[in-house]
Amino acid sequence: MYKEKKRRRGNKPEERFFCNKYWRCYFCFRNRNRSVYSEVLDKLKKEFYERWEKISVSSSQGLDEFIHIKTLGTGSFGRVVLAKHKEHDADNFYAIKVIEKTLIMKLKQVEHTMFFNDLYTFRMHRFTEVLSKFYGAQVILALEFLHHCDILYRDLKPENILIDQKGYIKIADLGFCKVDRKGRTWTLCGTPDYIAPEIILSKGYGKAVDWWSFGVLLFEMNAGFPPFSSSDPMRIYEKIIVARYKMPRIFSTDLQDIIKNLLQTDLSRRFGNLRNGIQDLKNHKWFKDTDWLAVYNRQVEPPFKPTIKSTSDTTNFDPFESTQFKISEHDLYKEEFLNF
């Protein structure tokens, strides 16, 4: 690439950039990579909807057909247990989410139980900016894919992020996901610390709520605590709707800037929701050293790899008291859960 300066009457020289066979143009290279990645997203979206249309009703297998090994985590609707089948798949382990139907019916959340996936919890501590940047880049790519498929995630938080044995992450628990092609929905859902202000105010919302939650996640990964916290959920909501939080001094200037642009109550100023979309995040100074294609292809050496002794190792999960599940003698709400 070389520059040609052309003088205009009364103006400073105008710089023009050209490519030739001897010079590689950075902008052309970047645009070409972006075009290739867009094709990848389109292909993944097509594959997703092909699988989506083929989804069949779950089998009638119950808990009595599995060996309950250990409780991995608990939540508002129930708990997740590590299990394996008694008769087959002896070497495979499953994360089974056990939910009480009565509670789901009471809270009118039947629709959301159709999307449940494996839920894993990982212990949250304050990370270095290098580590949080590595995880943050992967979360951006995951949200980019979901949004490309017209899916709102709506429950981004550390508890829903799984780190595999190679040090890369997977986003789990799709309980609050929603396919939204209209671009606007009104359901009040999410985790209090991470919920976006437009959800609280019942204004109707879209994909921008996930970028607000991403801002909260970046804050918590680097600080070790969330920006909005209180023992009273209503106090948390009051802080969120005015974006009242204190930025820790240990945050770098670039980190402070990206969080500030994500935790915007004004949707017209929130990163990820502007005209440049996700490129405002990918091109931000805090991510200047990130090779996005290398991260996507898992070619970057992870700053941290968890110690895992075997496929049944649960030492990276917090300990929980095991409980005996009470299984009803009758199939409750059979019609409501017919397509589960």
C-alpha positions as CSV (number, residue, x, y, z in Angstrom):
1,M,0.0,0.0,0.0
2,Y,1.3,3.5,-0.8
3,K,0.1,7.0,-0.4
4,E,-0.4,9.6,-3.1
5,K,-0.8,13.2,-2.1
6,K,-2.9,15.5,-4.3
7,R,-3.1,19.2,-3.6
8,R,-6.4,21.0,-3.8
9,R,-6.6,24.8,-4.1
10,G,-6.7,26.3,-0.6
11,N,-6.7,22.9,1.1
12,K,-4.2,20.6,2.7
13,P,-2.9,17.7,0.6
14,E,-5.4,14.8,0.3
15,E,-4.1,11.4,1.1
16,R,-5.2,8.5,-1.1
17,F,-4.4,4.8,-0.4
18,F,-3.8,2.3,-3.1
19,C,-3.1,-1.4,-3.2
20,N,-0.7,-3.2,-5.6
21,K,0.8,-6.6,-5.9
22,Y,3.8,-5.6,-3.8
23,W,2.0,-4.0,-0.8
24,R,-0.7,-5.7,1.2
25,C,-3.5,-3.2,2.1
26,Y,-4.5,-3.6,5.8
27,F,-8.0,-2.4,5.1
28,C,-8.6,-4.8,2.2
29,F,-7.2,-7.7,4.4
30,R,-9.5,-6.8,7.3
31,N,-12.5,-6.4,5.0
32,R,-11.8,-9.7,3.3
33,N,-11.5,-11.5,6.7
34,R,-14.8,-9.9,7.7
35,S,-16.5,-11.1,4.6
36,V,-15.2,-14.6,5.1
37,Y,-16.4,-14.6,8.7
38,S,-19.9,-13.3,7.6
39,E,-20.1,-16.3,5.3
40,V,-19.2,-18.6,8.3
41,L,-22.0,-17.0,10.3
42,D,-24.5,-17.5,7.5
43,K,-23.6,-21.1,7.2
44,L,-23.9,-21.7,11.0
45,K,-27.2,-19.9,11.0
46,K,-28.5,-22.2,8.3
47,E,-27.3,-25.3,10.2
48,F,-28.9,-24.1,13.4
49,Y,-32.3,-23.6,11.8
50,E,-32.1,-27.0,10.1
51,R,-31.4,-28.6,13.5
52,W,-34.1,-26.5,15.1
53,E,-36.8,-27.7,12.7
54,K,-35.8,-31.3,13.3
55,I,-36.1,-31.1,17.1
56,S,-38.2,-34.0,18.5
57,V,-40.0,-34.5,21.7
58,S,-37.8,-35.7,24.5
59,S,-37.9,-39.4,25.5
60,S,-39.9,-40.5,28.5
61,Q,-36.7,-41.4,30.4
62,G,-36.9,-40.5,34.0
63,L,-34.4,-40.0,36.8
64,D,-34.7,-43.6,37.8
65,E,-32.8,-44.6,34.7
66,F,-29.8,-42.6,35.6
67,I,-27.2,-42.8,38.4
68,H,-27.1,-39.6,40.4
69,I,-23.5,-38.8,41.1
70,K,-23.3,-35.3,42.5
71,T,-25.2,-31.9,42.6
72,L,-23.3,-29.4,40.4
73,G,-25.4,-26.3,41.1
74,T,-28.7,-24.9,42.2
75,G,-30.9,-22.2,40.9
76,S,-34.3,-20.6,41.0
77,F,-36.1,-23.5,39.3
78,G,-34.2,-26.4,40.7
79,R,-30.8,-28.0,40.6
80,V,-28.3,-29.5,38.1
81,V,-26.9,-33.0,38.8
82,L,-24.1,-35.0,37.3
83,A,-25.3,-38.4,36.2
84,K,-24.8,-41.3,33.9
85,H,-27.1,-43.9,32.4
86,K,-27.4,-47.2,34.2
87,E,-27.4,-49.4,31.1
88,H,-25.7,-47.7,28.2
89,D,-23.2,-44.8,27.6
90,A,-21.1,-46.0,30.5
91,D,-18.3,-43.6,29.6
92,N,-20.6,-40.6,29.0
93,F,-21.7,-38.2,31.7
94,Y,-24.7,-35.9,31.6
95,A,-25.7,-32.7,33.4
96,I,-29.4,-33.1,34.2
97,K,-31.4,-30.1,35.2
98,V,-34.2,-31.2,37.6
99,I,-37.1,-28.7,37.7
100,E,-40.4,-28.7,39.7
101,K,-43.3,-28.4,37.2
102,T,-45.5,-26.7,39.8
103,L,-43.1,-23.8,40.3
104,I,-42.7,-23.4,36.5
105,M,-46.5,-23.2,36.1
106,K,-46.8,-20.8,38.9
107,L,-44.2,-18.4,37.4
108,K,-45.6,-18.9,33.9
109,Q,-42.2,-20.0,32.5
110,V,-43.3,-23.1,30.6
111,E,-42.1,-21.7,27.3
112,H,-38.5,-21.1,28.6
113,T,-38.1,-24.6,29.9
114,M,-38.1,-25.8,26.3
115,F,-34.6,-24.4,25.7
116,F,-32.7,-25.7,28.7
117,N,-29.2,-27.0,28.0
118,D,-26.5,-28.2,30.3
119,L,-25.7,-25.8,33.1
120,Y,-22.3,-25.6,34.7
121,T,-21.0,-23.2,37.4
122,F,-17.4,-21.9,37.6
123,R,-15.9,-20.3,40.7
124,M,-15.7,-16.5,40.1
125,H,-12.6,-14.6,41.3
126,R,-11.0,-11.4,40.0
127,F,-9.2,-12.1,36.8
128,T,-6.3,-10.3,35.2
129,E,-7.3,-8.1,32.2
130,V,-5.4,-10.6,29.9
131,L,-7.6,-13.5,31.1
132,S,-10.9,-11.5,31.1
133,K,-10.1,-10.2,27.6
134,F,-9.6,-13.8,26.4
135,Y,-13.0,-14.9,27.9
136,G,-14.7,-11.6,26.8
137,A,-13.6,-12.1,23.2
138,Q,-15.3,-15.5,23.1
139,V,-18.4,-14.2,24.7
140,I,-18.6,-11.5,22.0
141,L,-18.3,-14.2,19.3
142,A,-21.0,-16.4,21.0
143,L,-23.4,-13.4,21.3
144,E,-22.6,-12.4,17.7
145,F,-23.7,-15.9,16.5
146,L,-26.9,-16.0,18.6
147,H,-27.9,-12.5,17.5
148,H,-27.1,-13.5,13.8
149,C,-29.7,-16.3,14.4
150,D,-32.2,-13.7,15.8
151,I,-31.8,-15.2,19.3
152,L,-31.8,-13.2,22.5
153,Y,-29.8,-14.8,25.3
154,R,-31.0,-12.7,28.2
155,D,-29.1,-14.5,31.0
156,L,-25.4,-13.8,30.6
157,K,-23.6,-14.2,33.9
158,P,-20.5,-16.1,35.2
159,E,-22.6,-19.0,36.5
160,N,-23.6,-19.8,32.9
161,I,-20.1,-19.9,31.5
162,L,-18.3,-23.3,31.2
163,I,-14.6,-23.6,30.9
164,D,-13.5,-26.7,29.1
165,Q,-10.3,-28.7,29.7
166,K,-8.5,-26.8,27.0
167,G,-9.2,-23.5,28.6
168,Y,-11.9,-22.3,26.2
169,I,-15.4,-21.4,27.2
170,K,-18.9,-22.4,26.3
171,I,-22.1,-20.5,27.2
172,A,-24.6,-22.8,28.8
173,D,-28.2,-22.7,30.2
174,L,-30.4,-21.5,27.3
175,G,-33.4,-21.3,29.6
176,F,-34.2,-17.6,28.8
177,C,-33.2,-17.7,25.1
178,K,-35.9,-16.4,22.7
179,V,-36.0,-16.5,18.9
180,D,-37.1,-13.0,18.2
181,R,-37.4,-12.0,14.5
182,K,-39.5,-8.9,15.3
183,G,-36.7,-7.2,17.2
184,R,-38.7,-6.4,20.3
185,T,-40.1,-8.4,23.2
186,W,-41.5,-7.6,26.7
187,T,-40.9,-10.6,29.0
188,L,-39.5,-9.7,32.4
189,C,-36.7,-12.2,32.9
190,G,-33.0,-12.5,33.8
191,T,-30.8,-12.3,36.9
192,P,-31.2,-9.1,39.0
193,D,-27.5,-8.1,38.9
194,Y,-27.3,-8.5,35.1
195,I,-30.7,-7.3,33.9
196,A,-30.8,-4.3,31.5
197,P,-32.7,-1.1,32.5
198,E,-35.1,-1.4,29.6
199,I,-36.3,-4.8,30.9
200,I,-36.9,-3.3,34.3
201,L,-38.8,-0.3,32.9
202,S,-41.0,-2.6,30.7
203,K,-40.2,-0.5,27.6
204,G,-39.8,-3.5,25.3
205,Y,-36.3,-4.6,24.4
206,G,-34.1,-6.3,21.8
207,K,-30.6,-7.7,21.4
208,A,-29.1,-4.7,23.2
209,V,-29.9,-6.2,26.6
210,D,-27.2,-8.8,26.0
211,W,-24.6,-6.1,25.5
212,W,-25.6,-4.5,28.8
213,S,-25.1,-7.8,30.5
214,F,-21.8,-8.2,28.7
215,G,-20.7,-4.9,30.3
216,V,-21.7,-6.2,33.7
217,L,-19.7,-9.4,33.0
218,L,-16.6,-7.5,32.0
219,F,-16.8,-5.4,35.2
220,E,-17.3,-8.5,37.4
221,M,-14.5,-10.5,35.8
222,N,-12.0,-7.7,36.4
223,A,-13.3,-6.5,39.8
224,G,-14.5,-9.8,41.4
225,F,-17.9,-8.3,42.2
226,P,-20.7,-6.9,40.0
227,P,-21.2,-3.1,39.5
228,F,-24.8,-3.2,40.9
229,S,-25.3,-5.1,44.1
230,S,-27.5,-5.0,47.2
231,S,-29.3,-7.5,49.4
232,D,-32.6,-6.0,48.2
233,P,-33.4,-6.7,44.5
234,M,-35.4,-3.4,44.3
235,R,-32.3,-1.4,45.3
236,I,-30.3,-3.2,42.6
237,Y,-33.0,-2.2,40.0
238,E,-32.9,1.5,41.3
239,K,-29.1,1.6,40.7
240,I,-29.4,-0.1,37.2
241,I,-32.0,2.3,35.7
242,V,-29.7,5.3,36.4
243,A,-26.4,3.3,35.8
244,R,-25.1,4.2,39.2
245,Y,-21.8,2.4,39.9
246,K,-18.2,3.1,40.9
247,M,-15.4,2.2,38.5
248,P,-12.5,0.5,40.4
249,R,-9.1,2.3,40.1
250,I,-7.4,-0.9,39.2
251,F,-9.2,-0.9,35.8
252,S,-7.1,0.3,32.8
253,T,-8.3,3.4,30.9
254,D,-9.3,1.2,27.9
255,L,-11.2,-1.2,30.1
256,Q,-13.1,1.7,31.8
257,D,-14.0,3.1,28.4
258,I,-15.5,-0.1,27.0
259,I,-17.5,-0.8,30.2
260,K,-18.7,2.8,30.2
261,N,-19.9,2.4,26.6
262,L,-21.6,-0.9,27.3
263,L,-23.4,0.2,30.5
264,Q,-25.3,2.9,28.8
265,T,-29.0,3.4,29.7
266,D,-29.4,5.4,26.4
267,L,-29.7,2.7,23.7
268,S,-28.5,5.1,21.1
269,R,-25.1,5.2,22.8
270,R,-24.7,1.6,23.9
271,F,-21.9,-0.3,22.1
272,G,-23.2,-3.3,20.2
273,N,-26.4,-1.4,19.4
274,L,-24.9,1.4,17.2
275,R,-24.7,1.6,13.4
276,N,-21.4,-0.3,13.4
277,G,-22.9,-3.0,15.5
278,I,-20.4,-5.5,17.0
279,Q,-17.5,-3.9,15.2
280,D,-17.5,-1.1,17.8
281,L,-16.5,-3.8,20.3
282,K,-14.1,-5.8,18.1
283,N,-12.3,-2.6,17.1
284,H,-12.1,-1.1,20.6
285,K,-8.7,-0.3,22.0
286,W,-9.1,-2.8,24.8
287,F,-9.3,-5.6,22.2
288,K,-6.5,-4.1,19.9
289,D,-4.3,-7.2,20.3
290,T,-7.1,-9.7,19.8
291,D,-6.9,-11.9,16.7
292,W,-10.6,-12.7,16.3
293,L,-10.2,-15.4,13.7
294,A,-7.6,-17.1,15.8
295,V,-9.9,-17.0,18.8
296,Y,-12.8,-18.4,16.7
297,N,-10.5,-21.2,15.5
298,R,-9.2,-21.9,19.0
299,Q,-5.7,-21.2,17.9
300,V,-4.8,-18.8,20.8
301,E,-3.0,-20.4,23.8
302,P,-5.4,-20.0,26.8
303,P,-3.9,-18.0,29.7
304,F,-5.5,-20.6,32.1
305,K,-6.4,-24.3,31.9
306,P,-8.4,-25.9,34.6
307,T,-6.9,-29.1,36.2
308,I,-9.2,-32.0,35.4
309,K,-8.3,-35.5,36.4
310,S,-11.1,-37.3,34.6
311,T,-14.5,-36.8,32.8
312,S,-16.2,-37.3,36.2
313,D,-14.0,-34.8,38.1
314,T,-16.2,-32.2,39.9
315,T,-13.5,-30.5,42.0
316,N,-13.9,-27.3,40.0
317,F,-17.5,-26.9,41.1
318,D,-18.6,-25.6,44.5
319,P,-19.8,-28.3,46.9
320,F,-23.6,-28.6,47.3
321,E,-25.6,-30.8,49.7
322,S,-27.2,-33.7,47.8
323,T,-30.9,-34.3,48.1
324,Q,-33.3,-37.1,47.4
325,F,-35.7,-36.2,44.6
326,K,-39.4,-36.7,45.1
327,I,-41.0,-38.0,42.0
328,S,-44.7,-37.6,41.6
329,E,-46.9,-40.7,41.1
330,H,-48.9,-38.8,38.5
331,D,-47.8,-37.0,35.3
332,L,-48.6,-33.4,36.3
333,Y,-49.4,-30.8,33.7
334,K,-49.1,-33.4,30.9
335,E,-50.7,-31.2,28.3
336,E,-48.7,-28.1,29.1
337,F,-45.4,-30.1,28.8
338,L,-46.5,-32.2,25.8
339,N,-43.8,-30.8,23.5
340,F,-41.0,-30.8,26.1
